[in-house]
């Protein structure tokens, strides 16, 4: 189920290529200068949604920027577990989970990214059981930009709203297609 995904972009090998990010907590989702929220009702149980969250390959099917996910902590996951996410354009996020409640919530932050990346970045997924095999997924992406991007925060946020809504719709369609998941 949680197969490692090979990434297509080369990972920065040197520590000098990495930027330390602010180690934010759950309160950051209330205070971040840039926050984008999307929500979808999905015909799947919370347990099934979390099975798909755990599948490294699945992330590449619906989250357009992601080219690969590598779990760097053993299963079962918990707060403090880590993974590395590779994205288009050579972006890499070294992530740590700050919430892990199977079937209801997961949140993670970047501990490091590549130079030129955000000062802080975190995502929160809240899954609500609606009964009858249906769930609501609320996805919050929060970030603090640096340099010239900081001045562009309002425009970036405006552009990201429809992009994140589109990705969450892709997630819904992917989940509802009942994909077979790879075994670890």
N, C-alpha and C positions, 0 to 999 in steps of 0.2 A: 504494500500500500504506500509506503513512504519512500519510494525509490529516489535515489539521487539523480539529479538532472545535470547533464553536461552543459556547460555554458559555452556560448559561441564567441564571446568577447574575451580578450585576455585579461586576467586579473592582475592588478598592479602588484608586482612582486616585492618592491622595495617599501619599507616602512615610510620612507620619505614621500611616497606617492599618496599616503593616506592623511586624512584630516580627522582629528578627534572631534566628535560631535558632543554637544551638551547632553548629559545623561538625564533626560527628562523622565518624569513619572506620569502617572495617570492624570494628575491635575493639569498637565500641559494641554490636554484636549479642551480645557475651558479657557486657557490663557494664550494660546498660540496666536501670533499675528496673522497667520494664514491658515485657514481651516476650511475644508471642503467636506460636506456630508452628502452621502447618497444612501437611498433605502430601496429595497425591493422585497416583494413577497415572492417566496419560492415554494414550489410544490415538492418539498422534501423535508424530512425530519431534521431537527438540529444535529442528531448524531451523524446523519449522512453528510450534512454540510461540513462537519468537522472531519469526517473521513477524507473529504475532498481537500480541505485546508491542509491536511497532513501529507497529501500526495504531491511531491515536488514537481512532477511533470504537469499537474493540473494548473499550476500558476501560470505556466507559459501558454496555456490555451485561452485564458480570458484576460489576463493582465498584460496588455500590449507591450509595455516597456520591458517586461521580464523575459530574459533569455535562458535563465537557469537558476535553480535553487539547490543549495547544498545544506542539509541538516548537519550541524557541527556539534550537536549534543545528542546523547543517546535518548532513545524513547523509553518510557513515556516522557513527554514534555512536561515542563513545569515553569514557574516563574524563574527566570535566570537562564533558561535554555537559550541556545544560540543557533543562528543559521547565517549563511552568506547568500545574498541575492545578487545576481548578475543581470545588468540591464543594457539596453541598446545604448550606443554612444560610448561604451566603455565604463559606464557608471557601475559601481559596486557598493552595496550596503552591507556592513557587518552588523547584524541585528541581534538584539537581546529581547526576550519576551518579558514584558512588565505586567502582564495579566495572562493567566491560562486557566480557564474554567471550561473544560470540555462540554460542548453542547450549549454553552451560553455566551462565553466571551473569550476573545484573545486580543492582545495588544502587544505591539513591539515598537522598539525605537532603534534608530541607527546609533551604534556606539562609535563607528567610524564610517567614513565614506572616502571617495577620492577627492583630491584637491579641486576646488571649484564647486563642490557640492554644498548642500545646506548646512547651516550651523546646528540646526536641530531638525529631526524628522521623526514622526511616529504615526502609526496607524492603529485604529481600534475597530474591532468587528464585534458587534453585539448581535446575538442571535436570539430571537424570541420565538418560543413554540406557540403557534397559533392553533394547534390541534388538527386532527384529520390529515396528518402528514404534510402540514404546511408550516412554514417559518417566515419570519421577517428578518432580513439581514440589514443592519445599519452600519455603514462603513464610514469612518471618519479618518481623514488624512490631515495631519497637522504639520506645519513646518515653519522654520525661521530661515530666511535667506540671508546671504552675506553679499558684500560688495555691491556692484551695480544692480544685481537682482533684487536687493532689498527695496530699492526705490520702485521697482516694478511689481511689488507684492499685490496691490489691488488688481492689476491687469492679469497677473499669473493666476490669481484666485478665480477671477471671472472666467478665464479660459479653461481652468481645470474642472469647474463644475460640470459642464456637459461631457467632458472626457471621462470623468470618474463615473458619472451616471451611465454612460455608454458601457464602460468596463463592467459595472455591476449588472447591467442587463445581459452582457455576454456571460457573466458568471451564472446568472439565473438560467439562461438557455443551456449552458454547459451542464450544470447540475441536473436540470430536468431531462437532459438527454440520457441520463443514467449511465455515465461512462464507466467502463471497466477500469479499475485502478491497478497500477503495477504493484507487485509485491516487493517488499524491501529485500 
